[in-house]
């Protein structure tokens, strides 16, 4: 379809009372048509991106704007980023540069434009030239210069922060033992890094479901934080590490003078071997910029109070006669493609409970939808004759069970403490698999929603413990998924 077709549809829609349903349909049609043209022969339909930018910034209704933003990010940007191919990475950069150039001209975006001009970014080409220079940058960390402060951007998602950022923290603490480490990221990081007194967290919110200006405003907040940090420690004694963060839109937005900026191009297909996990890739990059051969596994630093509560629950279950405590989490971080379905989840629970002395701690997840799904699972397990209990972590944990399921409502730091005191962890591709690896708890990931081998290898849990996956092809023919077959494979991997 020619771009004028969608321009006409958008003009007609604006002339009416816009319903969310119509808005969703049109934004998704435009986004998928962009990908259709790109996948066929790498054609870049610029007008489609402009249309989506217009749709995500035209209304005073932020929820309506967020609909188009989700189509732009969920269908186009995430697809380009998840392939770990250089061509797709270059196209992502082109899309993001176009988005930024569009947004800076909007009414209300004067500050965005002013910040860009401060970095001498005046055009879309300026953004592209800058990021291409960064990706070719081969400078190494300064050995002789007196580095007193290391600024580190969060990856935004907890799983990526555990898999990547925690490794950077450990390696740089050894390389610059006297430097202060300042982590710029969300408040949840305090739950998984809070016991590390060497990290100072500067909190910032990034709205992954917001509109374009909401997402870009996080960058402006980062710049404000950096300015305040540089007021206390001059630029000449500071470096900034960008681990391919959403806060910089994967390096497209400028953060600091390039002489002090180190960018981990985690989506490159050529920098390192294609079969590395994110943990291995991160270490390989750090070896390159430090000039030192070293290796750190992912790690979390959990609050002692949470660890104590979780340890007490585990000890109580074992004293009741439980032989094995298994933590399950069927959350997917808002990405339904990673989910196989309720039948698999219930059958897996029933199979695990057939093992004598097994207590399953089922994390109910985050948000109403995940909690409702977990409650339905628990009802099904109880109807099958097994003991079921519900508990809220911060309201106290006690149980007389030695076999059955406890449904737990937890925060991220609390479920991490539960995993630390479990014999085993099972779940979908989510933050908890990386937390289990960091805590050396044997884990098995049900990996669904992608058939991209490089993506699966990159994001599989990697640790000094046993980390295994069972891949489920939910894309080729969902109707052909054999739940019994998947259960057999899971049980087999657990025994190997």
C-alpha positions as a printed Julia matrix, in Angstrom:
496×3 Matrix{Float64}:
   0.0     0.0    0.0
   1.21    3.5   -0.73
   1.71    5.8    2.22
  -1.01    8.16   0.94
  -3.54    5.4    1.62
  -2.86    5.54   5.35
  -2.57    9.32   5.31
  -6.1     9.46   3.91
  -7.36    6.96   6.48
  -5.82    9.0    9.28
  -7.32   12.23   7.94
 -10.76   10.6    7.79
 -10.38    9.21  11.3
  -9.43   12.6   12.74
 -12.57   14.09  11.21
 -14.68   11.74  13.34
 -15.0    10.96  17.03
 -12.0     8.69  17.45
 -12.62    5.43  19.3
  -9.74    3.5   20.9
 -10.65    0.48  18.76
 -10.24    2.4   15.49
  -7.07    4.02  16.77
  -5.53    0.66  17.69
  -6.42   -0.86  14.33
  -5.01    1.97  12.23
  -1.78    2.34  14.23
  -1.15   -1.4   14.05
  -1.91   -1.5   10.31
   0.62    1.25   9.67
   3.27   -0.37  11.86
   2.84   -3.8   10.28
   2.9    -2.27   6.78
   6.21   -0.62   7.62
   7.59   -4.02   8.62
   6.09   -5.66   5.5
   8.01   -3.3    3.24
  11.17   -3.59   5.32
  11.16   -7.39   5.51
  10.62   -7.8    1.78
  13.52   -5.74   0.47
  14.68   -3.47   3.33
  12.55   -0.63   1.99
  12.23    2.17   4.55
   8.83    3.87   4.34
   9.53    7.16   6.08
   5.95    8.4    5.86
   4.69    5.5    8.0
   6.99    6.56  10.85
   5.86   10.17  10.55
   2.23    9.05  10.64
   2.78    7.03  13.8
   4.65    9.94  15.38
   1.72   12.19  14.6
  -0.76    9.69  16.02
   1.16    9.35  19.26
   1.43   13.09  19.87
  -1.77   14.61  18.48
  -4.16   14.13  21.42
  -4.48   15.56  24.91
  -5.5    12.04  25.95
  -2.24   10.35  27.02
  -3.88    6.91  26.94
  -4.82    7.4   23.29
  -1.32    8.6   22.44
   0.08    5.55  24.2
  -1.84    3.26  21.83
   0.1     4.49  18.8
   3.34    4.52  20.79
   2.85    0.85  21.62
   2.4     0.05  17.92
   5.53    2.02  17.05
   7.67    0.51  19.8
   6.07   -2.92  20.16
   5.78   -3.79  16.47
   8.6    -1.87  14.8
  11.28   -0.98  17.33
  11.21   -4.18  19.4
  11.25   -6.3   16.23
  14.31   -4.48  14.95
  16.12   -4.69  18.28
  15.45   -8.36  19.02
  17.14   -9.77  15.92
  20.7    -8.87  16.96
  21.63   -8.15  13.35
  23.65   -5.14  12.22
  21.22   -4.17   9.46
  18.25   -4.14  11.84
  20.28   -2.16  14.38
  21.06    0.44  11.72
  17.38    0.62  10.79
  16.4     1.03  14.44
  18.82    3.95  14.63
  17.24    5.49  11.56
  13.74    5.1   12.99
  14.7     6.57  16.36
  16.53    9.49  14.76
  13.4    10.24  12.73
  11.22   10.05  15.86
  13.48   12.42  17.79
  13.66   14.86  14.88
   9.86   14.84  14.63
   9.3    15.34  18.35
  11.76   18.21  18.8
   9.6    20.38  16.49
   6.42   19.9   18.5
   4.84   22.54  20.68
   5.88   21.77  24.23
   9.14   20.13  23.16
  11.24   23.29  23.29
  13.35   21.91  26.13
  14.03   18.71  24.17
  15.23   20.8   21.24
  17.37   22.97  23.52
  19.08   19.95  25.07
  19.84   18.52  21.62
  21.3    21.81  20.44
  23.52   21.89  23.52
  25.17   18.75  22.1
  25.33   20.39  18.65
  22.61   18.06  17.36
  20.63   20.12  14.86
  19.47   17.57  12.28
  18.6    13.92  11.91
  21.92   13.35  10.17
  23.74   14.72  13.22
  22.17   11.96  15.32
  23.09    9.29  12.77
  26.67   10.49  12.41
  27.1    10.52  16.17
  25.78    6.99  16.83
  27.78    5.56  13.92
  30.9     7.13  15.4
  30.09    5.59  18.77
  29.62    2.11  17.31
  33.05    2.33  15.69
  34.69    3.69  18.84
  37.54    1.5   20.08
  38.83    3.57  22.99
  39.67    1.83  26.25
  39.14    2.83  29.85
  41.81    5.17  31.2
  44.33    3.44  33.45
  46.33    6.46  34.52
  43.63    9.1   34.7
  42.19    9.62  38.16
  38.61    8.35  37.74
  36.69    9.3   40.86
  33.14    8.7   39.64
  31.53    6.13  37.36
  28.03    6.93  36.11
  26.13    3.85  34.93
  22.8     3.89  33.1
  20.23    1.22  33.89
  18.96   -1.03  31.11
  15.45   -0.18  32.44
  14.2    -3.78  32.69
  15.16   -5.74  35.81
  16.15   -8.88  33.88
  18.58   -6.98  31.68
  19.97   -5.1   34.66
  20.7    -8.39  36.43
  22.13  -10.06  33.32
  24.25   -7.09  32.2
  24.47   -4.17  34.63
  25.38   -6.27  37.67
  28.4    -7.62  35.77
  29.52   -4.12  34.82
  29.2    -3.06  38.47
  31.46   -5.87  39.67
  34.07   -5.48  36.96
  34.35   -1.69  37.29
  34.52   -1.92  41.09
  37.66   -3.99  40.64
  39.08   -1.8   37.87
  38.41    1.5   39.69
  38.42    0.44  43.38
  38.44    4.03  44.67
  35.75    5.42  42.37
  32.18    6.12  43.42
  29.61    4.19  41.39
  26.35    5.99  40.63
  23.58    3.92  39.05
  20.84    5.85  37.24
  17.65    3.8   37.07
  14.29    2.82  38.51
  13.35    2.45  42.17
  13.08   -1.36  41.93
  16.85   -1.54  41.57
  17.1    -0.71  45.25
  15.38   -4.04  45.99
  17.96   -6.12  44.13
  21.07   -3.97  44.65
  20.18   -2.4   48.01
  22.66   -4.41  50.08
  25.63   -3.19  48.01
  26.85   -0.12  49.88
  29.2     0.78  47.01
  26.27    1.66  44.73
  24.48    4.99  44.99
  21.16    4.89  43.14
  19.81    8.0   41.44
  16.2     7.14  40.77
  14.5     7.89  37.49
  11.24    6.62  36.0
  11.0     5.42  32.41
   7.46    4.89  31.18
   7.64    1.93  28.79
   3.93    2.34  28.05
   3.94    6.1   27.65
   3.86    8.31  24.59
   6.9     9.56  22.71
   7.41   12.74  24.69
   7.04   10.79  27.95
   9.83    8.43  26.91
  12.09   11.19  25.67
  11.54   13.25  28.82
  13.39   10.55  30.77
  16.51   11.45  28.78
  16.18   15.06  29.86
  15.92   13.93  33.49
  19.08   11.86  33.04
  20.91   14.94  31.78
  19.76   16.9   34.84
  21.06   14.14  37.12
  24.4    14.06  35.3
  24.75   17.84  35.58
  24.27   17.61  39.34
  26.74   14.75  39.61
  29.33   16.68  37.6
  28.89   19.67  39.89
  30.26   17.49  42.7
  32.92   15.73  40.61
  34.38   17.37  37.48
  34.04   15.81  34.06
  37.76   15.11  33.85
  37.39   12.65  36.75
  34.15   11.05  35.52
  33.21    8.38  33.0
  29.76    7.21  31.92
  28.86    3.66  30.91
  25.85    3.18  28.65
  24.93   -0.53  28.43
  22.63    0.03  25.43
  20.07    1.7   27.66
  16.53    2.8   26.88
  17.37    5.98  28.78
  19.58    6.99  25.84
  17.36    5.16  23.32
  20.18    2.66  22.75
  22.82    5.32  22.38
  21.01    7.51  19.85
  20.53   10.37  22.32
  23.69   12.13  23.54
  24.45   11.85  27.25
  27.92   13.24  27.93
  31.08   14.3   26.12
  32.15   11.36  23.95
  35.66   11.3   25.44
  34.07   10.18  28.71
  31.35    7.94  27.22
  31.62    4.16  26.83
  28.85    2.39  24.94
  28.18   -1.35  25.1
  26.76   -2.21  21.68
  24.92   -5.31  22.89
  22.98   -5.74  19.65
  25.98   -5.97  17.35
  26.23   -9.22  15.42
  29.9    -8.87  14.53
  31.69   -7.59  17.62
  31.83  -10.98  19.32
  30.85  -14.58  18.67
  27.18  -14.98  17.84
  26.46  -17.76  20.32
  27.3   -15.86  23.51
  24.82  -15.16  26.29
  24.4   -11.59  27.47
  26.58  -12.34  30.5
  29.37  -13.64  28.29
  28.96  -10.8   25.79
  29.16   -8.22  28.58
  32.35   -9.75  29.95
  33.88   -9.87  26.46
  33.18   -6.15  25.99
  34.61   -5.33  29.4
  37.74   -7.33  28.6
  38.1    -5.2   25.48
  37.73   -1.8   27.14
  39.73   -2.66  30.29
  42.47   -4.62  28.56
  42.09   -7.28  31.25
  40.93  -10.88  30.88
  38.42  -11.33  33.68
  34.96  -12.78  34.21
  32.04  -12.09  36.54
  28.71  -13.85  36.71
  25.52  -11.9   37.24
  24.82  -10.99  40.84
  22.18   -9.4   43.05
  22.6    -7.8   46.47
  19.35   -8.46  48.33
  18.15   -6.78  51.5
  18.94   -8.92  54.59
  15.4    -8.5   55.93
  13.91  -10.15  52.83
  16.48  -12.94  52.85
  15.76  -13.66  56.5
  11.99  -13.95  55.95
  12.47  -16.22  52.94
  14.98  -18.41  54.8
  12.55  -18.79  57.7
   9.79  -19.93  55.35
  12.05  -22.46  53.64
  13.26  -23.8   56.99
   9.67  -24.1   58.24
   8.61  -26.04  55.15
  11.57  -28.4   55.5
  10.81  -28.91  59.2
   7.24  -29.79  58.18
   8.67  -32.63  56.11
   8.96  -31.0   52.69
  11.8   -32.51  50.67
  11.95  -29.96  47.88
  10.89  -26.32  47.57
  10.36  -25.14  43.99
   9.61  -21.53  43.03
   7.49  -20.92  39.94
   6.74  -17.65  38.2
   4.54  -17.49  35.11
   4.89  -13.74  34.6
   6.01  -12.49  31.2
   6.69   -8.81  31.83
   3.7    -7.67  29.81
   4.72   -9.67  26.73
   2.0   -12.3   26.1
   4.06  -13.88  23.29
   6.31  -15.41  25.95
   3.42  -17.3   27.51
   2.41  -20.83  26.46
  -0.9   -20.98  28.29
  -2.87  -21.99  31.34
  -3.09  -25.67  30.49
   0.69  -26.06  30.43
   1.01  -24.14  33.68
  -1.58  -26.23  35.51
  -0.31  -29.55  34.15
   3.25  -28.61  35.1
   2.14  -27.81  38.65
   0.3   -31.12  38.92
   3.32  -33.06  37.63
   5.65  -31.35  40.1
   3.28  -32.09  42.98
   3.28  -35.79  42.14
   6.82  -35.86  43.5
   6.53  -36.66  47.25
   7.35  -33.85  49.64
   7.22  -31.09  47.03
   6.06  -27.6   47.96
   5.66  -25.15  45.1
   5.9   -21.43  45.83
   3.92  -19.8   43.03
   4.69  -16.12  42.59
   1.38  -14.57  41.57
   3.09  -11.97  39.42
   2.47   -8.28  38.87
  -0.78   -6.6   37.86
  -4.41   -7.69  37.93
  -4.19   -9.96  34.89
  -1.28  -12.04  36.2
  -2.77  -12.26  39.7
  -6.14  -13.4   38.32
  -4.41  -16.01  36.17
  -2.47  -17.29  39.2
  -5.62  -17.45  41.32
  -7.3   -19.54  38.6
  -4.32  -21.91  38.63
  -4.51  -22.25  42.4
  -8.23  -22.99  42.23
  -7.57  -25.74  39.7
  -4.84  -27.27  41.86
  -7.07  -27.21  44.92
  -9.87  -28.87  42.93
  -7.4   -31.64  42.08
  -7.04  -32.45  45.77
  -3.8   -30.68  46.7
  -3.37  -28.3   49.6
  -3.3   -24.63  48.6
  -2.41  -21.6   50.68
  -2.21  -17.88  49.89
   0.21  -15.44  51.48
   1.55  -11.91  51.13
   5.29  -11.7   51.69
   5.41   -8.54  53.78
   2.5    -9.65  55.97
   4.43  -12.6   57.35
   5.08  -16.11  56.06
   4.08  -19.25  57.9
   2.83  -22.59  56.67
   2.09  -26.09  57.87
   2.4   -27.53  54.37
   4.8   -30.31  53.49
   3.21  -30.82  50.09
   1.13  -28.43  48.01
   1.21  -24.89  46.64
   1.59  -21.51  48.3
   0.49  -18.58  46.16
   2.66  -15.59  47.03
   2.19  -11.9   46.38
   5.63  -10.33  46.33
   7.74   -7.44  45.15
  10.79   -8.11  42.97
  13.24   -8.09  45.88
  10.99  -10.43  47.85
  10.58  -13.04  45.12
  14.34  -12.84  44.6
  14.82  -13.75  48.27
  12.36  -16.64  47.87
  14.32  -17.9   44.85
  17.55  -17.65  46.85
  16.09  -20.05  49.41
  14.55  -22.5   46.92
  15.91  -25.76  45.59
  14.85  -24.93  42.04
  13.26  -22.23  39.89
  11.01  -22.69  36.82
   9.38  -19.98  34.72
   9.06  -18.22  31.4
  11.69  -15.9   29.91
  11.58  -13.08  32.46
  13.64  -11.29  35.1
  13.35  -14.18  37.55
  15.41  -16.57  35.41
  18.34  -14.13  35.53
  17.83  -13.61  39.26
  17.94  -17.39  39.77
  21.18  -17.58  37.8
  22.65  -14.73  39.85
  21.68  -16.53  43.07
  23.06  -19.89  41.88
  19.64  -21.52  42.15
  19.16  -24.21  39.46
  16.69  -22.86  36.93
  14.75  -23.98  33.91
  13.24  -21.47  31.5
  10.28  -22.23  29.25
  11.38  -20.11  26.3
   8.48  -19.15  24.05
   7.6   -16.27  21.75
  10.76  -16.33  19.64
  12.37  -18.73  17.19
  15.4   -16.48  16.73
  18.35  -18.59  17.84
  20.58  -15.6   18.57
  17.88  -13.95  20.7
  17.34  -17.15  22.68
  21.06  -17.62  23.28
  21.54  -13.99  24.23
  18.74  -13.95  26.78
  18.95  -17.44  28.25
  19.96  -17.42  31.9
  23.7   -17.9   32.41
  25.33  -18.62  35.74
  27.6   -20.9   37.68
  24.53  -22.97  38.54
  22.54  -25.24  36.23
  20.6   -23.1   33.73
  18.49  -24.95  31.18
  15.77  -24.1   28.69
  12.88  -25.88  27.01
  12.02  -24.03  23.82
   8.38  -23.94  22.75
   7.54  -22.83  19.22
   4.37  -20.82  19.77
   4.71  -18.97  16.46
   4.71  -21.54  13.64
   1.48  -23.36  14.53
   0.02  -22.6   17.97
  -2.68  -25.23  17.45
   0.0   -27.93  17.2
   1.5   -27.27  20.64
   1.61  -30.56  22.54
   1.45  -29.76  26.25
   2.16  -33.34  27.3
   5.3   -33.36  25.15
   6.49  -30.09  26.7
   5.92  -31.44  30.22
   7.94  -34.58  29.43
  10.81  -32.44  28.13
  10.72  -30.23  31.23
  10.76  -33.19  33.59
  13.6   -34.75  31.61
  15.74  -31.59  31.75
  15.2   -31.34  35.5
  16.67  -34.8   35.98
  19.71  -34.45  33.72
